[in-house]
Amino acid sequence: MKYINGLYIALILMMFINLLNFTIFDNKYSGITMYLSSVIFIIGSAFFGSAKRLKMSEKK
């Protein structure tokens, strides 16, 4: 269940970064925003993969 919380936090961070870019920065830093969102996505995916692998190894 912990990996679902981690993925949810990563999703909230990605949406918050995009919201800040659109509202406060008037879409001036879209490249940086896309980079940060991509990094957060990759970290979240790695977190999910490692948690899933750990869960599968515990079942065996």
Protein Blocks (a to p, Z undefined) as FASTA:
>chain_A
ZZmmmmmmmmmmmmmmmmmmmmmnnomammmmmmmmmmmmmmmmmmmmmmmmmmmmmmZZ
